[in-house]
Amino acid sequence: MAIETDAMTGNNTWAVKQLRDDTPPGWRDFAIALQRLCQQLLPDARAGLPHTPLTQEMAAKRLLTNSSSLSRFLSARTVPMPDFTERLYKEACADAGGEGSIGIGLPDLRKLRLQAEAERRCASCSIRQVRTKPSQQAEEEDRALLLRERQEVKKLRAAVADLKESRAGLRARLAVRASSTLLPVPRRRGDRQQLANDKAAVRQLASRAQDVHAADSPTAALIMLRQTTEALSPLEMAGLLLLLRKQNQDDLADGLIHIYGRDQDVHEVMHAALSLHEQGAVDDAGELMRAAVT
């Protein structure tokens, strides 16, 4: 179901984003569909601004997200969650006067989102699908890429083991300290040297994930993040997410939010979201909670 950018019209010019040449076809169609829906949005009369042009920031607030995330959705940098897709479709239909004016049905939009999500998980799948006779050079490149990914996974597992060992040692020391006194003590203030080691480990993981992603290996980077969440505490996860944002690694940060919110216990997710909220990352805290309940 191809969607052409030439057919798009509307006053919200901010919704038209330049897509990368290597964007997979299904993801491209989905991003263009989102752009067209955003162009249907009208100034928010409910906020008392019927004559004020709708900005990207205003639209993001109306769609319960933030301007940065909305931009990544529209430019095929990140695949939004299903609830955002349905919310945008509902708002666009309301402003356009019905589904007949939208140009795409909700079932088709859902199918596009699923296709985009599948292509996001395997960034090289679309390239492999269009190859009819893979060259020897291409096959060698694939083998080299697989070898690098396996090496990174091995390094990650070693880092995760180090984190688990350091945490076990800290807990053992805290248990000994608690059993040796009858006076009440504050809840885990932490050993300074151990906390410094944990922070250094988080920085190392963030740097390693960034290097893998920069080497055009998004699959390995996501594997690293998925393995890492098994060892990180909520506070460490929040620290890693903030560090990725600081390094402008938004793709990795978004992937970490989805993985942690989906795979971890809801209580762990709530603690991580609270830590993000306390450190001013309100949007990421909300996205993390939405990922946990979706």
C-alpha positions, 0 to 999 in steps of 0.5 A: 500500500504505497503512499506518495508524498506528492499527494499530501496537502495541508497547512501543518508544514512541520508535519512533512519530514524528510525520510532517509533513503534507506528507510524500509518501504513499510516503515516509509509508508507508515511514516508518510501516513502519520504525516498526512494525519498530522496535516489534518489537525486543526488549531485547538479551539478547546484551548481558546486558540482557534486562530493560532496556527498549530505548532508541532509542540502544540500537536504533541501536547494534544497527542499526549507526547512531546515534540521530540518524540513526535518528530522522530515518529514522523521522520521514521526514526522511531515507531510509536506505540499503538495507543499513539497511532489510534489517538492520532487517527481519532483526532485527525478524523475529528478535525477532518470531518470523518474517516472518509476525508482521511484517505486511509482506514484504521485497519490499514494504518494498524497493518502499516504500524506492524510492518514498520515495527517488524522492519525496525527490529530487523533493519537489514531485512528489506535489503535482503528481500530485494536481493535476487543474487547476493554477491560474494562481497555482500555475503562476506559483509553479512558474516563480518557483521554477524561476527561483530554482533556476537563479539559485542554480545559476549562483551555485554554478558561479561559486563552484566556479570560484573554488575551482578557480582558488584551488586551481590558484594554490596548487598552482602556488605550491607547485610553484615553492617545491618546485623552488627548494630541494634540501632536503626539505619537509613535505607541503603545509602550505599558504599561510595566506592561501590556506587562509583563503580556502578556509575562507571559500569553504566557509562561503559555500557552506554558508550559500548551501545553507542559504539555498536549503533554507530557501527551500523549494528542496531540489532546488536545494540538492542540486544545489549540493552535487552541483556542489560536490563536484567542486571540494572536496578531502577536507579541505574536504568534511569541513569543509563537512559539520561546518559543516552539522552545526553549523548543524543542517542535517542534511538537507543533511549527509546529502545531502552524505554520499550524494552524495560517497560515491557520486560520488567516488573511493574514495581521496578518500572514505577521506581525507574519512572519516579527517578526519571520524574525527580530528575526532570525527565517527565516525558521519558517517565510518562513514556516508560509507564505507557510502555509498561501498561500497553 
